[in-house]
Amino acid sequence: MDGPRKSWDQRLFTLLWIWVSFKTLIPWLVFFRLTLEGDSYRWGNQYFNWTFYSSGFERADFLLIYVLLAIGIFLLWQMRRYRFTVAGPALTVFLGVLAADAMFQFLRGVPIIFQGDTLGVNVDISIPFYGLQFVMFLVAIAWWMSVVGLRSAPPAPVAGLRKRLVQICLVFIPVQILLLVVGEPHGLTDQIGVIGTLSQWTLLAYAFYPGSDY
């Protein structure tokens, strides 16, 4: 593989890492809130006109969050290990399903609202949501086609600043549990817990980023 094309492939890898990390951010947050807050936490989402929702574990729909989180972590792990034969098709299928759902919602004229009661967020993200879903699906295809012949190789271990960031995230877990379990729903402690959990995943995604020099 020549230099310029390899550099182009690596940029796509970085872009995909950021996107998959972002798509896993909400399942990461909802996972902790569902698990720790129980019935006081409600969430909902819609895929292909099927509505999934639950207050704590009252409905089996909560399993969707666990599945989405597992998929996100699995994809990032395969990318981190540079397992191109797994990461390429897995990313393409996953992002392809999300793109198909985006097309379905677009044709139905359904707005995409990002809403969070605790932080008082209510934003219409329809245009960027639909656009990015399609773009990233195409990026996944392009990256897969570019690395299909490459062998997998383990990345450098987490060290230095990145290792300290992972340690900080682990140390935060007891505080995180206290804030989300004991804190008043939608109150100040809940807000701090939510912001901390979002920051926790962001730092972990950065710390485990393997670099794109393969």
Buried (B, 14 or more C-beta within 10 A) or exposed (E): EEEEEBEBBBEBBEBBBBBBBBBBBBBBBBBBBBBBBBEBBBBEBEBEEEEBBBBBEEEEBBEBBBEBBEBBBBBBEBBBBBBBBBBBEBBBEBBBBBBBBBEEBBEEEEEBEEEBEBEEEEEEEBEEBBEBBBBBBEBBBBBBEBBEEBEBEEBEEBEEEBEEBBEBBEEBEEEBBEBBBEBEBBEEBBBBBBBBBBEBBBBBBBBBBBEBEB
